[in-house]
Amino acid sequence: MVEPTDIGKMLKQRRKQLGVDQHTLAMLAQMSVNTIVAVERGTTDPSLSTINKLCDVLGLELIVRLKEDK
């Protein structure tokens, strides 16, 4: 299972790779800077919609796989 801290680390790494600051990302994703900070720190459990919007702005693709029955 992917934890919120893992998601936050991935998004933060990509943001820094692109040279985008948190304020710019917040503006582009149409969300608050506080939301960006909380997601990156893993102190919130972001909705799928929030994750998807951030991935879209950062040029990432969100892929969801279902576990197979064993």
N, C-alpha and C positions, 0 to 999 in steps of 0.2 A: 504494500500500500504506500502511496506517495503521501508524504507529510507536508503540511503547509510550509514548513521551513525549507524543504527541498524545492518546492515550487518557487518560493521567494528567492532562494539562492540562484536558481536558473535564470529567473527574470532579471535579477540585479546584474548578473554576469553579462547577459546579453545587452542590457541597457548601457553598461560601462563599455562593452566592446564597440558599441555604436557611437560612443561619446555623447550620450544624451543624459542630461541631469534629471533629477526627480521632478522638478517643476515643469520642465518641457514635456516629459512623459505624461504627467498629469493633465496638462493642457491638451496634448494630442489624443489621449484616451478619454478625455472629457470626464475626469474624476478628480477628487481632491488629492492634494499632496499627502495628506494624512493617510489616505487609503493606500497610496503607493508605498509609503514608509512601512505601514503595518503589514502589507503583503510581503515586501522584501525581508522584513525582520521575522516573518512567520508568526506574528502575534495575532493574526486573524485567520479565520478559515474562509478564504475568498470563495464567492459563488463561481459557478462555472461560467456565467456571463462575464464576470470581472476578469477571470483568467483568459477567456477567449478574446476579450477586447484588448488586453495587454499583449497577448501573443500576436494579434493582428497588427498592432501598432509597431511591435518590435520585429516583425517579419518572421515570426515563429509559427509553426503549425502544431495545433493541439490534436493529438491522436488518442482516442479512448479505445481500449481493448477490453472485452469481456473475458473473465476467467473461464477456462474450460472445465467442465465437470470431470472429476477423476474417478 
